[in-house]
Amino acid sequence: MKKIASLIMSVALASSAFAGSVAYSGKGGKMVNPPPAPSCDAFGPGLSLGGFGGGFIPKEGGDDALGGGVLAEYFFNENFGIQGSYGAYATNTTHHQFDADLILRAPIKSLCIAPYLMVGGGFSTNSDTVGDWHVGGGIEAHFSALKNVGIFADGAYHFHSDDTLNFTLVRLGVKFHL
């Protein structure tokens, strides 16, 4: 009989662990809801404009060069967008880079950051006009007090039909979500 009573008490105690939230009633008791989880709504769809400083790192020959540029991007939802950018870099003769990218972004709303991958094509002019394609990735961060302003850092490797013309671009900049 003691075994059956012990079993019933064990089941009763164990089932109370799955009973749900505690509700208070009676004199002076009140229900207190937990605070909402932090969230960041800065990665919604829409247009953003930005500027960046960057570095041009050739695969072979030539020196690394600094430069900068502008970009415009449009996100159809928080994960998928397109970006167009122009940059000028101080090589022996100024290297002008025009790029168009597809961007896949994965926002982490609790931290207000979004890592992303980009793939695209473009062309460069540096006394010759040459087409290229590229792949890269980066990260974007927004500040809760300035939800429409973000900073980003990314890099992309550019491939040409002539391997000696391949190069890497690294960028650090700011974006304004309109």
BAKEMI-322200 format. One line per 2 residues: number of its first residue (from 1); their letters; for each residue x, y, z of N, C-alpha, C, O. Coordinates in steps of 0.1 Angstrom, whole numbers. Each point is the difference from the previous one (the first is absolute). Layout:
N
NUM = A = X/Y/Z/X/Y/Z/X/Y/Z/X/Y/Z | ...
This chain:
178
1 = MK = 8/-12/0/-8/12/0/9/13/0/-4/10/-6 | 15/-11/14/9/11/0/6/3/-14/2/11/-3
3 = KI = 0/-22/-4/6/2/-14/-10/7/-9/4/9/-8 | -17/-12/9/-10/6/-8/-1/15/3/-1/9/-8
5 = AS = 1/-6/21/-1/14/5/12/8/-5/-2/11/-4 | 14/-17/5/12/7/-4/-1/2/-15/5/11/-5
7 = LI = -10/-20/-3/-1/1/-14/-10/11/-4/3/9/-9 | -14/-8/16/-10/11/-3/6/13/4/-2/10/-8
9 = MS = 9/-9/19/6/13/4/11/4/-10/1/12/-4 | 7/-21/-1/10/3/-10/-6/5/-13/5/10/-6
11 = VA = -15/-16/1/-7/4/-12/-6/14/2/0/8/-9 | -6/-6/20/-7/13/3/11/11/0/-2/11/-5
13 = LA = 13/-13/12/11/10/0/6/2/-13/3/12/-4 | -1/-23/-4/6/2/-13/-9/7/-10/5/8/-8
15 = SS = -18/-11/9/-9/7/-9/-2/15/3/-3/8/-9 | 6/-4/21/-1/14/3/11/8/-6/-1/12/-2
17 = AF = 12/-18/-2/11/7/-7/-5/4/-14/6/9/-5 | -16/-15/-1/-4/3/-13/-14/8/0/-7/0/-10
19 = AG = 4/5/22/-13/7/2/-1/13/-7/-11/5/-2 | 22/2/-2/0/13/-7/4/11/9/5/-2/11
21 = SV = -9/14/-15/4/12/8/-8/1/13/-11/-5/0 | 17/12/9/-7/2/13/-9/12/-1/5/10/-4
23 = AY = -17/-11/9/-9/11/0/-3/3/15/-2/-9/8 | 3/22/-5/-2/4/14/-15/6/1/-4/7/-8
25 = SG = -2/-11/19/-13/5/3/-1/4/14/8/-3/8 | -19/9/-5/-2/4/14/4/14/3/2/8/-9
27 = KG = 0/-4/22/3/13/4/14/5/-5/10/-7/3 | -10/17/-10/13/7/-4/8/-8/-11/10/4/-4
29 = GK = -15/-16/0/8/-8/-10/-3/5/-14/-11/4/-3 | 21/-3/-5/-2/4/-14/10/-8/-9/10/-5/5
31 = MV = -15/3/-17/8/-7/-10/10/9/-6/-3/11/-4 | 16/-15/3/10/8/-5/6/-7/-13/5/-11/1
33 = NP = -7/18/-12/5/-6/-13/15/2/-1/5/11/4 | 3/-20/-9/14/2/-2/2/10/-11/-8/2/-9
35 = PP = 19/6/9/3/10/-10/2/-7/-14/5/-11/0 | -8/18/-10/1/-6/-14/15/-2/-3/9/8/5
37 = AP = -6/-18/-13/14/-2/-4/5/11/-9/-8/6/-7 | 20/-2/8/5/11/-8/-1/-4/-15/2/-11/-4
39 = SC = -5/21/-4/-1/-2/-14/5/12/-8/1/11/5 | 2/-14/-17/5/11/-9/-8/-1/-13/0/-10/-7
41 = DA = -7/21/4/-8/0/-13/7/8/-11/-7/6/-9 | 20/-4/10/7/8/-10/3/-7/-13/5/6/-9
43 = FG = -8/-19/8/3/-8/-12/-12/-3/-9/0/-10/-7 | -10/19/7/-11/-2/-8/2/3/-15/11/5/-3
45 = PG = -21/-7/-5/2/3/-14/1/15/-3/-5/8/9 | 11/-4/-20/1/14/-4/13/3/-5/9/-8/-2
47 = LS = -8/21/-1/12/6/-6/10/5/10/-4/6/10 | 17/-8/-12/11/6/8/10/6/-9/3/-5/-11
49 = LG = 3/16/15/11/6/-7/12/0/10/-2/1/12 | 14/-1/-18/12/0/9/13/4/-7/0/2/-12
51 = GF = 10/-1/20/13/4/-4/10/-9/7/-2/-5/11 | 14/3/-17/10/-9/5/14/4/-3/2/7/-10
53 = GG = 7/-11/18/15/1/-3/4/-14/-2/-6/-10/6 | 16/8/-14/4/-14/-3/14/-2/-5/7/10/-1
55 = GF = -4/-22/0/14/-4/-5/-1/-9/-12/-9/-9/-1 | 18/11/-8/1/-8/-13/13/-8/2/11/6/1
57 = IP = -12/-19/-2/11/-9/3/1/-9/-13/-7/-10/-1 | 17/13/-8/1/-8/-12/7/-14/3/7/-1/10
59 = KE = -11/-9/-18/5/-13/2/15/-1/-4/8/-5/8 | -5/11/-19/14/0/-5/4/14/-4/-7/7/-6
61 = GG = 20/-3/9/5/12/-5/-8/12/6/-11/-1/5 | 17/13/-6/-7/12/5/0/1/15/2/-10/7
63 = DD = -5/21/-3/0/3/15/-15/1/4/-9/3/-8 | 7/-6/21/-13/2/6/-3/15/-1/9/8/0
65 = AL = -22/-5/-1/-4/14/-1/-13/2/9/-8/-9/2 | 7/22/3/-12/4/7/-9/8/-9/4/5/-10
67 = GG = -16/-5/14/-10/8/-8/-13/0/8/-1/-2/12 | -10/5/-19/-13/1/6/-11/0/-11/3/0/-12
69 = GV = -15/1/17/-11/0/-10/-14/1/7/-1/3/11 | -9/-5/-19/-14/1/4/-7/-13/-4/4/-7/-9
71 = LA = -16/5/15/-8/-12/-3/-15/4/2/-3/9/8 | -5/-17/-15/-14/0/2/-5/-14/0/5/-8/-7
73 = EY = -14/5/17/-5/-14/0/-15/0/3/-5/10/6 | -2/-20/-10/-14/-2/2/-2/-14/5/4/-9/-7
75 = FF = -11/8/19/-3/-13/5/-15/-3/-2/-9/9/3 | 5/-20/-9/-14/-4/-3/-6/-5/13/-12/1/2
77 = NE = 20/-8/7/-4/-4/13/12/1/9/10/5/-5 | -11/-9/17/12/1/9/12/-9/-4/11/2/5
79 = NF = -13/-11/-14/11/-9/-4/5/1/-14/12/-4/-2 | -19/9/-8/4/0/-13/0/14/-6/-10/7/0
81 = GI = 21/-3/-7/1/14/-6/10/0/-11/7/-9/-3 | -7/21/-3/10/3/-11/8/13/4/-5/8/8
83 = QG = 17/-7/-13/8/11/3/8/4/-12/5/-8/-8 | -3/21/6/8/6/-11/10/9/7/-3/7/9
85 = SY = 16/-8/-13/10/9/6/10/5/-10/2/-6/-11 | 4/17/14/11/6/-8/11/3/10/-2/6/10
87 = GA = 15/-10/-14/11/4/8/12/4/-8/1/-4/-12 | 7/13/17/12/5/-7/12/-2/9/-1/3/12
89 = YA = 12/-9/-17/11/-4/8/13/5/-7/1/0/-12 | 8/5/21/12/7/-5/11/-9/-4/11/0/7
91 = TN = -13/-7/-18/11/-8/-5/8/9/-9/-2/12/0 | 12/-17/-8/8/8/-9/-9/10/-8/3/12/-1
93 = TT = -13/-18/-5/-10/9/-6/-13/-4/7/-2/-12/4 | -7/21/-1/-11/-3/9/-8/-11/-5/-5/-1/-12
95 = HH = 3/-9/21/-8/-12/-3/-15/3/4/-3/2/11 | -6/-2/-21/-14/3/2/-7/-14/0/1/-8/-10
97 = QF = -9/5/20/-7/-13/1/-15/2/1/-5/7/9 | -2/-13/-18/-15/0/0/-5/-14/2/4/-9/-7
99 = DA = -12/7/18/-4/-14/3/-16/0/3/-6/10/4 | 1/-22/-7/-14/-3/3/-1/-13/7/6/-10/-5
101 = DL = -13/9/16/0/-12/8/-14/-5/4/-9/8/1 | 8/-21/1/-11/-6/7/4/-2/14/11/-5/2
103 = IL = -19/8/8/4/-1/14/-9/-9/7/-13/2/-1 | 18/-11/9/-7/-9/8/4/3/15/12/-2/3
105 = RA = -21/7/5/3/5/13/-8/-8/11/-11/-5/-3 | 18/3/14/-6/-8/11/0/8/13/9/-1/8
107 = PI = -19/10/-6/0/9/12/0/-8/13/-8/-10/1 | 15/14/9/0/-5/13/-6/12/9/7/8/4
109 = KS = -20/-8/-3/-7/12/5/3/2/15/0/12/4 | 3/-22/4/3/2/14/13/8/1/2/7/10
111 = LC = 8/-8/-20/12/8/1/0/12/-9/9/8/0 | -19/-7/-9/-1/11/-10/11/0/-10/6/10/-3
113 = IA = -2/-23/-1/11/-1/-10/-6/-10/-11/-9/-7/2 | 16/8/-14/-5/-9/-11/12/-4/-8/5/8/-8
115 = PY = 0/-20/9/10/-5/-9/-7/-2/-14/-11/-3/-1 | 19/4/-10/-5/-1/-13/10/-6/-10/12/1/2
117 = LM = -17/-7/-12/7/-5/-12/-4/8/-12/-11/5/-1 | 21/-2/-8/-3/7/-12/7/-7/-12/11/-5/1
119 = VG = -18/6/-12/5/-6/-13/-4/10/-11/-12/5/0 | 20/-3/-9/-4/9/-11/11/2/-11/9/-8/-1
121 = GG = -11/18/-6/9/3/-12/2/15/-1/-7/8/7 | 16/-5/-15/2/15/-2/11/2/-11/3/-9/-7
123 = FS = 2/21/7/11/3/-9/9/10/6/-4/8/9 | 17/-7/-13/9/9/5/6/8/-12/2/-6/-11
125 = TN = 2/18/14/7/8/-10/13/5/7/0/6/10 | 11/-10/-17/13/5/5/9/0/-12/9/-8/-2
127 = SD = -12/17/-7/5/2/-13/-5/-11/-10/-1/3/-12 | -4/-14/17/-7/-10/-8/-13/-3/8/-1/1/12
129 = TV = -10/-5/-20/-12/-4/7/-1/-15/-1/1/-6/-10 | -3/0/22/0/-14/1/-12/-5/9/-2/6/10
131 = GD = -5/-16/-14/-11/-5/7/5/-10/11/11/-6/-2 | -18/4/12/3/-10/11/-12/-5/7/-11/5/-2
133 = WH = 13/-15/10/-11/-5/9/7/-2/13/12/-1/1 | -20/1/10/6/0/13/-9/-7/10/-12/-1/-2
135 = VG = 18/-4/13/-7/-5/12/6/6/12/12/3/1 | -20/-2/10/5/6/12/-10/-1/11/-11/-7/-1
137 = GG = 14/13/12/-8/0/12/3/11/9/11/6/-1 | -20/-4/11/3/11/9/-10/0/12/-7/-10/2
139 = IE = 7/21/5/-9/1/12/-4/14/1/8/10/-3 | -21/-8/7/-5/13/1/-6/1/15/-5/-9/5
141 = AH = 7/21/1/-5/2/14/-8/13/0/4/10/-6 | -14/-10/14/-8/12/3/0/2/15/1/-9/8
143 = FS = -4/22/-5/0/3/14/-15/3/4/-7/7/-8 | 3/-11/19/-15/1/4/-4/15/0/-11/3/-3
145 = AL = 20/6/7/-4/14/1/-1/6/-14/-7/10/-2 | 15/-15/-7/0/5/-14/-4/-11/-10/8/-5/-8
147 = KN = -20/0/9/-4/-12/-8/1/2/-15/1/-10/-7 | -1/22/2/1/2/-14/15/2/-5/2/2/-12
149 = VG = 7/-3/21/15/2/-3/7/-13/3/-2/-5/11 | 10/0/-20/7/-12/3/15/1/-5/3/8/-9
151 = IF = 5/-16/14/14/-1/-5/2/-14/-6/-7/-10/4 | 16/8/-13/3/-13/-6/14/-1/-4/8/9/-1
153 = AD = -4/-22/1/14/-4/-5/-2/-12/-9/-7/-9/4 | 13/9/-15/-1/-12/-9/13/-1/-9/8/9/0
155 = GA = -8/-20/-7/11/-2/-9/-5/-9/-11/-9/-8/2 | 15/10/-14/-4/-8/-12/12/-3/-8/9/9/-2
157 = YH = -8/-21/-3/11/-4/-10/-6/1/-14/-10/-6/-3 | 17/13/-5/-4/3/-14/8/-9/-10/12/0/0
159 = FH = -19/-8/-8/6/-9/-10/-1/6/-14/-11/6/-4 | 22/-7/-4/0/4/-14/4/-12/-8/4/-10/5
161 = SD = -6/11/-18/4/-11/-9/15/-1/0/6/-11/-2 | 2/22/5/14/0/1/3/0/15/-2/10/7
163 = DT = 7/-22/-1/2/-1/14/10/11/6/-1/3/12 | 9/3/-20/9/10/5/-7/13/3/6/9/7
165 = LN = -18/-8/-11/-8/12/3/-10/-1/12/-6/9/4 | 6/-21/2/-8/-3/12/4/9/11/12/4/2
167 = FT = -22/0/6/3/9/12/-10/-2/11/-11/-6/-3 | 14/11/15/-10/0/11/-3/15/3/9/8/0
169 = LV = -22/-6/3/-4/13/5/-5/-2/15/-7/-9/2 | 12/17/7/-5/1/14/-6/14/2/5/10/-4
171 = RL = -17/-10/11/-7/13/2/-4/1/14/-4/-10/7 | 4/22/-2/-6/4/13/-8/13/-2/6/10/-5
173 = GV = -19/-11/9/-8/12/-3/-12/2/9/-2/-7/10 | -6/16/-14/-13/3/7/-11/0/-10/1/3/-12
175 = KF = -13/-8/17/-12/-1/-8/-11/8/7/-1/0/12 | -8/7/-20/-11/7/5/-13/-6/-6/-2/0/-13
177 = HL = -6/-6/21/-12/-7/-5/-11/11/-1/-3/7/9 | -2/-5/-21/-10/10/-3/-14/-4/2/-10/7/-2
